[in-house]
Amino acid sequence: MSFQRLVTFRLSEWISYFLAAVPPRSRRSFLELLCGCLISPDGWVTRALSHISLRCHWTTYYKLLERESLRTQVLAIAQVRWLLSVLPPLPIVELIIDDTLVLRHSTKAPGATIHFDHSHKHNRPRYVLAQNWVGLALTLRSRSGKALSFPFACAWCPAPVIPTS
């Protein structure tokens, strides 16, 4: 099988696998956004929309992403299942959990609290106003020690509210 046919086959298999996890009503909009993201050089939704010919009004895509018409947890599970079914069995499969701070300037930003900044950058204070985001990735390690990581979930984790007495 030629490389082009192999890529086409894997890509169509991957898209079909994800479409099964998307509600039938949202599949067309999801597919358009996915194709726009695949050909867009940036990770922004607006850039992805500018790379496709819009068949729907932009509010349709907004509703799909912002009003939780699309269950991202179901998509993340589908991605992990697809990866484990397609890739050859490897001796080591790891689940990586990572947290990162997204700096904020306003205390009105949802979940923005004071965090200790572990990066120790010269131009930053030790404690910063930030939101905490946690990401999950599936890392596959070959026998030679090389690793390949597939991030599949990222969620905002608000800081716990400490009651004042």
C-alpha positions as CSV (number, residue, x, y, z in Angstrom):
1,M,0.0,0.0,0.0
2,S,1.4,3.4,-1.0
3,F,2.1,6.0,1.7
4,Q,-0.7,8.3,0.4
5,R,-3.3,5.5,0.6
6,L,-2.1,4.5,4.1
7,V,-2.5,8.1,5.3
8,T,-5.9,8.5,3.7
9,F,-7.0,5.2,5.2
10,R,-5.8,6.0,8.7
11,L,-7.2,9.6,8.6
12,S,-10.6,8.4,7.5
13,E,-10.5,5.6,10.1
14,W,-9.6,8.2,12.8
15,I,-12.4,10.6,11.7
16,S,-15.0,7.9,11.6
17,Y,-14.0,6.8,15.1
18,F,-14.5,10.3,16.4
19,L,-17.7,10.9,14.6
20,A,-19.2,7.9,16.5
21,A,-18.6,9.8,19.7
22,V,-20.3,13.0,18.5
23,P,-24.1,13.4,18.7
24,P,-25.6,13.0,15.2
25,R,-27.0,16.5,15.1
26,S,-23.5,18.0,15.6
27,R,-21.5,15.8,13.3
28,R,-21.4,18.1,10.3
29,S,-20.3,21.1,12.3
30,F,-17.7,19.0,14.2
31,L,-16.3,17.6,10.9
32,E,-16.0,21.1,9.5
33,L,-14.2,22.3,12.6
34,L,-11.9,19.2,12.6
35,C,-10.9,19.7,9.0
36,G,-10.3,23.4,9.6
37,C,-8.0,22.6,12.5
38,L,-6.1,20.0,10.5
39,I,-5.3,22.5,7.8
40,S,-4.9,25.6,10.0
41,P,-1.3,26.5,11.0
42,D,-2.6,27.8,14.4
43,G,-4.6,26.2,17.2
44,W,-7.3,29.0,17.2
45,V,-10.9,28.2,16.3
46,T,-11.2,31.4,14.4
47,R,-8.3,30.5,12.2
48,A,-9.7,27.1,11.7
49,L,-13.0,28.7,10.6
50,S,-11.2,31.0,8.2
51,H,-9.6,28.0,6.4
52,I,-12.9,26.3,5.5
53,S,-16.0,27.5,3.6
54,L,-18.6,28.0,6.3
55,R,-21.8,26.1,5.5
56,C,-23.5,27.2,8.8
57,H,-23.6,30.5,10.6
58,W,-20.7,31.1,13.0
59,T,-23.0,30.8,16.0
60,T,-23.6,27.1,15.1
61,Y,-19.9,26.5,15.8
62,Y,-20.0,28.7,18.9
63,K,-22.9,26.6,20.3
64,L,-21.1,23.4,19.5
65,L,-18.0,24.5,21.5
66,E,-19.3,26.8,24.2
67,R,-22.7,25.2,25.2
68,E,-21.3,21.7,25.7
69,S,-23.2,20.2,22.8
70,L,-20.0,18.2,22.3
71,R,-18.9,16.0,25.2
72,T,-15.1,16.4,25.3
73,Q,-14.7,13.6,27.8
74,V,-16.3,11.1,25.4
75,L,-14.0,12.4,22.7
76,A,-10.9,12.0,24.9
77,I,-11.9,8.4,25.7
78,A,-12.5,7.7,22.1
79,Q,-9.0,9.1,21.2
80,V,-7.3,6.9,23.8
81,R,-9.2,3.8,22.6
82,W,-8.3,4.5,19.0
83,L,-4.6,5.0,19.8
84,L,-4.4,1.8,21.8
85,S,-6.1,-0.2,19.1
86,V,-4.1,1.2,16.1
87,L,-0.6,1.4,17.6
88,P,1.5,-1.7,18.0
89,P,1.7,-3.1,21.5
90,L,4.5,-1.5,23.3
91,P,6.1,-2.6,26.6
92,I,5.5,0.7,28.4
93,V,2.4,2.8,28.3
94,E,2.3,5.7,30.7
95,L,-0.4,8.2,31.7
96,I,1.1,11.6,32.3
97,I,-0.6,14.2,34.5
98,D,0.7,17.7,34.3
99,D,-0.5,21.0,35.7
100,T,0.3,24.4,34.3
101,L,-0.4,27.9,35.4
102,V,-2.1,30.4,33.1
103,L,-1.3,33.9,34.3
104,R,-4.1,36.4,34.7
105,H,-4.1,40.1,35.4
106,S,-7.6,40.4,36.8
107,T,-8.9,39.0,40.0
108,K,-12.3,38.7,38.3
109,A,-11.1,35.9,36.0
110,P,-12.8,32.7,37.0
111,G,-10.7,30.7,39.4
112,A,-7.8,33.1,39.4
113,T,-6.0,32.8,42.7
114,I,-2.5,33.3,44.0
115,H,-0.2,30.3,43.2
116,F,3.5,29.6,43.8
117,D,5.3,29.8,40.5
118,H,7.6,26.8,40.2
119,S,9.3,28.0,37.0
120,H,11.5,30.5,38.8
121,K,11.7,32.9,35.9
122,H,13.8,36.0,36.4
123,N,11.2,38.5,35.4
124,R,8.3,37.0,37.5
125,P,7.5,37.1,41.2
126,R,7.4,33.9,43.2
127,Y,3.7,34.1,43.7
128,V,1.5,34.9,40.7
129,L,-2.2,35.4,40.0
130,A,-3.2,32.5,37.7
131,Q,-5.6,29.8,36.8
132,N,-4.6,26.1,37.2
133,W,-5.0,23.8,34.2
134,V,-4.4,20.1,34.4
135,G,-3.6,18.0,31.3
136,L,-3.5,14.3,30.6
137,A,-1.4,12.6,28.0
138,L,-0.8,9.0,27.0
139,T,2.9,8.3,26.5
140,L,4.1,5.3,24.6
141,R,7.7,4.3,25.1
142,S,9.5,1.9,22.8
143,R,12.2,-0.6,23.8
144,S,14.9,1.8,22.6
145,G,13.7,4.4,25.1
146,K,12.1,6.8,22.7
147,A,8.8,8.3,23.8
148,L,5.8,9.6,21.9
149,S,3.2,11.5,23.8
150,F,-0.5,12.1,22.8
151,P,-2.3,14.7,24.9
152,F,-5.9,13.9,25.1
153,A,-7.5,16.0,27.9
154,C,-7.1,19.4,29.5
155,A,-9.3,20.9,32.1
156,W,-9.4,24.0,34.3
157,C,-9.2,23.1,38.0
158,P,-10.6,25.9,40.1
159,A,-8.9,26.5,43.4
160,P,-10.8,25.3,46.4
161,V,-12.8,27.9,48.3
162,I,-11.4,28.3,51.8
163,P,-14.2,29.4,54.2
164,T,-13.4,32.4,56.3
165,S,-14.7,32.4,59.8
